[in-house]
């Protein structure tokens, strides 16, 4: 149990090191600014905050990926809102994004290269052939299917709230379904993934890369 808690802590540290909070703050500012002052003012405030965060990270020589993502996200969402002169349209890109992630997840499962495996490969640099083994891939396929269901549920909820036209509800849903939900799914994915890999009985990534023969100890850390 202590080892699992430590692994979860390490994963959270890795996740939070990207300053993901930089992508969360602008939407909050947008909702508050729109409610208090109006659509254009809310957009200006959100863009200003996103730009300040990016500049802050740059000056501190920290990663600015998420801050830049916040600027790009706010700019795109603002375009949707301004074109239709409808504040709720600010969240249309997030609805489209949820639908896109659902489709990508399902397609990745059908083509035999689960999204969870692809993302783990990209973030960790582990050899991709390991993910495609018959005694490894089922774990990543199952996780990807669960992700697909969650993406679909998120899209349905976002569409429902969008049709209600309540900007505050949309804003809070966007925030809660973003960073907190992602963090929760990350933890559950790690717990299930490590357990499932052990049940499958395949080699750990280190054992695979070193060409060791069975019996294997299996994946000890990370998913």
C-alpha positions in Angstrom: 0.0 0.0 0.0 2.8 2.4 0.9 4.4 1.8 -2.5 1.1 2.4 -4.3 0.7 5.7 -2.4 4.2 6.8 -3.3 3.6 5.9 -7.0 0.4 7.9 -7.0 2.3 10.8 -5.4 5.0 10.6 -8.1 2.4 10.5 -10.9 0.6 13.6 -9.4 3.9 15.4 -9.2 4.6 14.6 -12.8 1.1 15.8 -13.8 1.2 19.0 -11.8 4.7 19.9 -13.0 3.1 21.1 -16.2 1.4 23.9 -14.3 -2.0 22.7 -15.5 -3.6 25.3 -13.3 -2.6 27.8 -15.9 -5.3 26.3 -18.2 -7.9 26.3 -15.5 -7.9 30.0 -14.3 -8.8 31.8 -17.6 -12.3 30.2 -17.9 -13.1 31.1 -14.3 -12.1 34.7 -15.0 -14.2 34.7 -18.2 -17.3 33.6 -16.4 -16.9 36.1 -13.6 -16.0 38.9 -16.0 -18.9 38.2 -18.3 -21.4 38.1 -15.4 -20.1 41.4 -13.9 -19.2 43.4 -17.0 -20.3 41.7 -20.2 -19.0 39.4 -23.0 -16.2 41.5 -24.5 -14.9 42.5 -21.0 -15.0 38.9 -19.9 -12.9 37.9 -22.9 -10.4 40.7 -22.4 -10.0 39.8 -18.8 -9.5 36.0 -19.5 -7.0 36.7 -22.3 -5.1 39.2 -20.0 -4.9 36.6 -17.2 -3.7 33.9 -19.6 -1.1 36.2 -21.0 0.1 37.3 -17.6 0.4 33.6 -16.5 2.5 32.8 -19.6 4.7 35.8 -19.0 5.1 34.8 -15.3 6.2 31.3 -16.3 8.6 32.6 -19.0 10.3 35.0 -16.6 10.7 32.2 -14.0 12.1 30.0 -16.8 9.4 27.4 -16.1 7.4 25.4 -18.6 4.9 27.6 -20.4 3.1 24.9 -22.4 -0.1 25.0 -20.4 0.0 28.8 -20.1 0.3 29.0 -23.9 -2.5 26.4 -24.2 -4.6 28.6 -22.0 -4.0 31.6 -24.3 -4.8 29.5 -27.4 -7.9 28.0 -25.7 -9.2 31.4 -24.6 -8.6 32.9 -28.1 -10.4 30.1 -29.9 -13.3 30.0 -27.4 -13.6 33.8 -27.5 -13.9 33.6 -31.3 -16.9 31.3 -31.1 -18.5 33.6 -28.5 -17.9 36.8 -30.4 -19.0 35.5 -33.8 -22.4 34.5 -32.5 -22.5 37.2 -29.9 -23.4 34.5 -27.4 -21.4 34.1 -24.2 -22.3 30.3 -23.9 -20.5 29.7 -27.2 -17.2 30.2 -25.4 -17.6 26.6 -24.2 -18.4 25.1 -27.7 -14.7 24.1 -28.3 -14.8 22.1 -25.1 -17.9 20.3 -26.2 -16.3 19.6 -29.6 -13.1 18.5 -27.8 -15.0 16.0 -25.7 -16.6 14.5 -28.8 -13.3 14.4 -30.6 -11.6 12.6 -27.7 -14.5 10.1 -27.6 -14.1 9.3 -31.3 -10.3 9.1 -31.0 -10.5 6.7 -28.1 -13.0 4.4 -29.9 -11.0 4.4 -33.1 -7.7 3.7 -31.3 -9.2 0.6 -29.7 -10.5 -0.7 -33.1 -7.2 -0.2 -34.8 -5.4 -2.0 -32.0 -3.4 1.0 -30.7 -5.3 2.2 -27.5 -5.1 5.9 -26.8 -4.0 5.2 -23.2 -1.0 3.3 -24.6 -0.1 6.0 -27.1 -0.3 8.8 -24.4 1.8 6.7 -22.0 4.4 6.0 -24.7 4.6 9.8 -25.6 4.9 10.9 -22.0 7.2 8.2 -20.7 9.2 7.3 -23.8 8.7 3.6 -23.2 9.2 1.3 -26.3 5.8 1.2 -28.1 6.2 -2.5 -29.0 5.9 -3.3 -25.3 2.4 -1.7 -25.2 1.3 -3.9 -28.1 2.1 -7.3 -26.4 -0.9 -9.6 -25.9 0.0 -9.7 -22.2 0.1 -5.9 -21.9 -2.3 -4.3 -24.4 -5.5 -5.5 -22.8 -4.9 -3.3 -19.8 -4.5 -0.2 -22.0 -7.4 -1.2 -24.1 -9.7 -1.5 -21.1 -8.6 1.9 -19.7 -9.2 3.5 -23.1 -12.7 2.1 -23.3 -13.5 3.6 -19.9 -12.0 6.9 -21.0 -14.2 6.8 -24.1 -17.3 6.3 -21.9 -16.3 9.2 -19.7 -15.6 11.5 -22.7 -19.0 10.7 -24.1 -20.7 11.3 -20.7 -18.9 14.6 -20.4 -20.0 15.7 -23.9 -23.6 14.8 -23.2 -23.6 16.8 -20.0 -21.9 19.8 -21.7 -24.5 19.8 -24.5 -27.3 19.6 -21.9 -26.0 22.5 -20.0 -25.3 24.5 -23.2 -28.9 24.0 -24.3 -30.0 25.4 -20.9 -28.0 28.5 -21.7 -26.8 29.0 -18.1 -23.3 30.4 -18.4 -22.4 29.9 -14.7 -23.4 26.2 -14.8 -21.4 25.8 -18.0 -18.4 27.5 -16.4 -18.4 25.4 -13.3 -19.0 22.2 -15.2 -16.1 23.0 -17.5 -13.8 23.6 -14.5 -14.9 20.5 -12.6 -14.9 18.2 -15.7 -11.4 19.5 -16.6 -8.6 19.5 -14.1 -10.3 17.8 -11.1 -11.8 15.1 -13.2 -8.6 14.5 -15.1 -6.7 14.2 -11.9 -9.2 11.7 -10.5 -9.1 9.6 -13.7 -5.3 9.7 -13.6 -5.2 8.2 -10.1 -7.9 5.5 -10.9 -6.1 4.7 -14.2 -2.8 4.1 -12.4 -4.4 2.0 -9.6 -6.3 -0.2 -12.1 -3.6 -0.3 -14.7 -0.9 -1.5 -12.3 -3.2 -4.2 -10.9 -4.3 -5.3 -14.4 -0.8 -5.6 -15.7 0.1 -7.8 -12.8 -2.9 -10.0 -13.5 -1.9 -10.3 -17.2 1.5 -11.6 -16.2 3.6 -9.8 -18.8 7.1 -8.4 -18.4 7.8 -5.0 -16.9 9.1 -2.4 -19.4 12.6 -2.8 -18.0 12.5 -6.5 -18.4 11.1 -6.2 -22.0 13.9 -3.7 -23.0 16.5 -5.9 -21.5 15.2 -9.0 -23.3 14.7 -11.0 -20.1 12.9 -14.4 -20.3 10.0 -15.5 -18.1 9.2 -15.8 -15.3 8.9 -12.0 -15.1 8.4 -9.8 -12.1 6.1 -7.6 -14.1 5.6 -3.9 -14.2 6.5 -2.4 -10.8 5.9 1.3 -11.3 3.9 3.5 -13.7 1.3 2.6 -16.3 
